[in-house]
């Protein structure tokens, strides 16, 4: 399996590197959408609820989301203004904290345009949201108490805070991606989809790559340019036949669907 963790005599097999918990109407089309893009471009397999097929989202979302939480390595919770008004988000947070505690998986909170103290103490807009839930679930007071406890616990964790005017959102996103990177040495699923070229000195070509290779890892390879000494991702790897790794100065051939006269530090082909 791509990744697993042993806890309490059970083995967890990861399907996702990152689980994003957020209130869609607040951040889906902006901050969280950009964060998801940045994480996936970095090679992290990220669960993004909005990617569910509409019918699946309506019919099976609770079970699909719960399964994704169970099989995720890191949780990024984006607390926005309307997060606490969503019972779905609050139930999601309960599940995240439960699996985090049981299996020692990190939870990284992001306080997006909200004060962390409002989240932890349930004051301000968070206090108003919880008061509404108490009225609605008057006969289920334990439910609301669990939500309050979860918010308090999550707010005490180390994370990031951002308000408009504090800086650029992309800078915050870079910090979050860096924080996730420190928690995950190798993204799940890359074990069988990534070619590693670490410390390679001299080689003209490699053949017989697995057909399911999608990403390329090239670290400290002297034959590569400086920009390729870090993990190279999103390189086009054609699906059929053998593949060849070309080194600096190799012109992209005409047979490539990305045919061009520009020079790339490296390329792959079928």
C-alpha positions as semicolon CSV with decimal commas, in nm:
position;residue;x (nm);y (nm);z (nm)
1;X;0,000;0,000;0,000
2;X;0,107;0,356;-0,058
3;X;0,100;0,444;0,309
4;X;-0,009;0,292;0,634
5;X;-0,002;0,360;1,004
6;X;-0,030;0,111;1,288
7;X;-0,231;0,213;1,591
8;X;-0,415;0,008;1,853
9;X;-0,341;-0,313;1,655
10;X;-0,513;-0,166;1,347
11;X;-0,345;-0,064;1,024
12;X;-0,469;0,243;0,841
13;X;-0,413;0,263;0,468
14;X;-0,401;0,619;0,346
15;X;-0,588;0,730;0,038
16;X;-0,534;1,104;0,082
17;X;-0,246;1,317;0,198
18;X;-0,463;1,613;0,296
19;X;-0,826;1,652;0,395
20;X;-0,961;2,005;0,353
21;X;-1,242;2,103;0,588
22;X;-1,408;2,434;0,501
23;X;-1,738;2,617;0,452
24;X;-1,797;2,618;0,080
25;X;-1,994;2,938;0,050
26;X;-1,715;3,132;0,222
27;X;-1,399;3,006;0,056
28;X;-1,467;2,747;-0,214
29;X;-1,424;2,977;-0,513
30;X;-1,138;3,175;-0,364
31;X;-0,895;3,089;-0,090
32;X;-0,966;2,718;-0,050
33;X;-0,988;2,665;-0,424
34;X;-0,643;2,818;-0,462
35;X;-0,510;2,618;-0,167
36;X;-0,637;2,295;-0,321
37;X;-0,467;2,382;-0,648
38;X;-0,137;2,457;-0,473
39;X;-0,147;2,132;-0,276
40;X;-0,223;1,917;-0,578
41;X;0,045;2,088;-0,784
42;X;0,290;2,002;-0,507
43;X;0,191;1,638;-0,546
44;X;-0,036;1,600;-0,244
45;X;-0,346;1,392;-0,303
46;X;-0,606;1,620;-0,146
47;X;-0,969;1,550;-0,062
48;X;-1,176;1,844;-0,180
49;X;-1,544;1,794;-0,114
50;X;-1,647;2,013;-0,404
51;X;-1,492;1,760;-0,643
52;X;-1,762;1,507;-0,561
53;X;-2,002;1,437;-0,844
54;X;-2,322;1,626;-0,769
55;X;-2,538;1,312;-0,738
56;X;-2,276;1,143;-0,523
57;X;-2,247;1,452;-0,306
58;X;-2,619;1,454;-0,235
59;X;-2,668;1,079;-0,192
60;X;-2,346;0,963;-0,033
61;X;-2,159;1,267;0,092
62;X;-2,165;1,177;0,465
63;X;-2,021;0,829;0,411
64;X;-1,778;0,945;0,144
65;X;-1,649;1,227;0,363
66;X;-1,622;1,006;0,671
67;X;-1,420;0,750;0,475
68;X;-1,194;1,025;0,340
69;X;-1,131;1,149;0,694
70;X;-1,043;0,799;0,810
71;X;-0,789;0,759;0,532
72;X;-0,622;1,101;0,533
73;X;-0,281;1,181;0,680
74;X;-0,312;1,553;0,753
75;X;-0,618;1,770;0,816
76;X;-0,634;2,136;0,720
77;X;-0,936;2,306;0,877
78;X;-1,023;2,649;0,740
79;X;-1,228;2,839;0,996
80;X;-1,415;3,113;0,813
81;X;-1,704;3,337;0,916
82;X;-1,980;3,086;0,847
83;X;-1,797;2,764;0,935
84;X;-1,970;2,726;1,272
85;X;-2,315;2,789;1,128
86;X;-2,287;2,462;0,934
87;X;-2,373;2,150;1,133
88;X;-2,203;1,948;0,860
89;X;-1,877;2,134;0,918
90;X;-1,904;2,088;1,293
91;X;-1,970;1,715;1,260
92;X;-1,678;1,697;1,019
93;X;-1,457;1,865;1,278
94;X;-1,561;1,611;1,542
95;X;-1,459;1,325;1,313
96;X;-1,130;1,494;1,227
97;X;-1,035;1,541;1,590
98;X;-1,137;1,187;1,678
99;X;-0,920;1,028;1,409
100;X;-0,640;1,273;1,477
101;X;-0,626;1,174;1,843
102;X;-0,663;0,802;1,779
103;X;-0,390;0,789;1,514
104;X;-0,171;1,091;1,586
105;X;-0,250;1,269;1,263
106;X;-0,183;1,644;1,261
107;X;-0,462;1,899;1,242
108;X;-0,357;2,235;1,097
109;X;-0,611;2,515;1,159
110;X;-0,638;2,821;0,937
111;X;-0,828;3,117;1,080
112;X;-0,944;3,290;0,765
113;X;-1,089;3,634;0,838
114;X;-1,192;3,526;1,187
115;X;-1,031;3,578;1,526
116;X;-0,893;3,255;1,677
117;X;-1,033;3,362;2,015
118;X;-1,384;3,381;1,867
119;X;-1,344;3,022;1,749
120;X;-1,207;2,894;2,079
121;X;-1,434;3,088;2,312
122;X;-1,734;3,089;2,078
123;X;-1,772;3,465;2,090
124;X;-1,865;3,702;1,810
125;X;-2,007;3,537;1,500
126;X;-1,912;3,192;1,633
127;X;-2,101;3,258;1,954
128;X;-2,407;3,361;1,753
129;X;-2,388;3,044;1,544
130;X;-2,365;2,816;1,848
131;X;-2,652;3,000;2,017
132;X;-2,868;2,928;1,712
133;X;-2,770;2,561;1,727
134;X;-2,865;2,546;2,094
135;X;-3,213;2,673;2,010
136;X;-3,247;2,432;1,721
137;X;-3,113;2,128;1,909
138;X;-3,266;2,211;2,243
139;X;-3,335;1,845;2,316
140;X;-2,984;1,744;2,209
141;X;-2,771;1,969;2,425
142;X;-2,488;1,713;2,431
143;X;-2,447;1,756;2,057
144;X;-2,385;2,129;2,085
145;X;-2,153;2,081;2,382
146;X;-1,939;1,845;2,172
147;X;-1,921;2,106;1,898
148;X;-1,815;2,372;2,146
149;X;-1,545;2,147;2,288
150;X;-1,419;2,062;1,939
151;X;-1,394;2,429;1,842
152;X;-1,209;2,508;2,163
153;X;-0,967;2,221;2,106
154;X;-0,900;2,308;1,742
155;X;-0,848;2,677;1,818
156;X;-0,570;2,587;2,062
157;X;-0,368;2,412;1,791
158;X;-0,082;2,579;1,609
159;X;-0,183;2,713;1,269
160;X;-0,219;3,029;1,064
161;X;-0,432;3,340;1,092
162;X;-0,521;3,573;0,808
163;X;-0,733;3,884;0,766
164;X;-0,769;4,098;0,459
165;X;-0,505;4,367;0,472
166;X;-0,255;4,145;0,653
167;X;-0,079;4,050;0,331
168;X;-0,124;3,843;0,019
169;X;-0,328;3,522;0,026
170;X;-0,075;3,342;-0,192
171;X;0,187;3,396;0,078
172;X;-0,039;3,228;0,333
173;X;-0,103;2,942;0,091
174;X;0,271;2,893;0,044
175;X;0,313;2,872;0,422
176;X;0,036;2,615;0,452
177;X;0,180;2,400;0,174
178;X;0,520;2,423;0,342
179;X;0,361;2,321;0,673
180;X;0,196;2,021;0,511
181;X;0,525;1,927;0,343
182;X;0,694;1,913;0,682
183;X;0,432;1,666;0,803
184;X;0,445;1,442;0,495
185;X;0,777;1,312;0,366
186;X;0,630;1,135;0,067
187;X;0,278;1,189;-0,066
188;X;0,059;0,878;-0,071
189;X;0,021;0,708;-0,405
190;X;0,356;0,830;-0,532
191;X;0,536;0,514;-0,432
192;X;0,407;0,341;-0,742
193;X;0,362;0,652;-0,956
194;X;0,693;0,829;-0,908
195;X;1,035;0,773;-1,055
196;X;1,311;0,870;-0,814
197;X;1,641;0,998;-0,948
198;X;1,826;1,093;-0,633
199;X;2,196;1,165;-0,653
200;X;2,217;1,049;-1,014
201;X;2,545;1,166;-1,168
202;X;2,573;1,043;-1,525
203;X;2,313;0,869;-1,737
204;X;2,195;0,917;-2,091
205;X;1,860;0,746;-2,076
206;X;1,641;0,516;-1,874
207;X;1,398;0,270;-2,027
208;X;1,124;0,037;-1,917
209;X;0,949;0,278;-1,681
210;X;0,625;0,154;-1,525
211;X;0,333;0,270;-1,738
212;X;0,158;0,426;-1,439
213;X;0,439;0,671;-1,355
214;X;0,293;1,020;-1,317
215;X;0,547;1,220;-1,120
216;X;0,920;1,255;-1,126
217;X;1,146;1,304;-0,826
218;X;1,490;1,442;-0,907
219;X;1,693;1,544;-0,604
220;X;2,057;1,654;-0,611
221;X;2,113;1,518;-0,958
222;X;2,422;1,687;-1,094
223;X;2,316;1,620;-1,449
224;X;2,011;1,837;-1,397
225;X;1,979;2,212;-1,368
226;X;1,924;2,375;-1,031
227;X;1,552;2,408;-1,091
228;X;1,531;2,030;-1,123
229;X;1,712;1,946;-0,804
230;X;1,386;1,974;-0,621
231;X;1,101;1,738;-0,688
232;X;0,982;1,785;-1,044
233;X;0,612;1,744;-1,077
234;X;0,349;1,761;-1,343
235;X;0,591;1,640;-1,609
236;X;0,400;1,479;-1,894
237;X;0,457;1,102;-1,891
238;X;0,285;0,930;-2,181
239;X;0,093;0,619;-2,093
240;X;0,201;0,362;-2,351
241;X;0,533;0,193;-2,413
242;X;0,875;0,261;-2,268
243;X;0,972;0,605;-2,151
244;X;1,303;0,781;-2,174
245;X;1,441;1,050;-1,948
246;X;1,620;1,328;-2,135
247;X;1,875;1,551;-1,968
248;X;1,949;1,925;-1,995
249;X;1,963;2,077;-2,339
250;X;1,741;1,814;-2,496
251;X;1,508;1,963;-2,752
252;X;1,145;1,856;-2,722
253;X;1,093;1,633;-3,029
254;X;0,819;1,675;-3,286
255;X;0,647;1,358;-3,171
256;X;0,561;1,517;-2,838
257;X;0,209;1,647;-2,797
258;X;0,378;1,942;-2,630
259;X;0,600;2,001;-2,932
260;X;0,806;2,316;-2,896
261;X;1,143;2,464;-2,984
262;X;1,214;2,570;-2,629
263;X;1,469;2,390;-2,416
264;X;1,367;2,224;-2,094
265;X;1,599;2,101;-1,820
266;X;1,448;1,755;-1,856
267;X;1,171;1,573;-2,036
268;X;1,011;1,231;-2,054
269;X;0,877;1,043;-2,350
270;X;0,708;0,722;-2,454
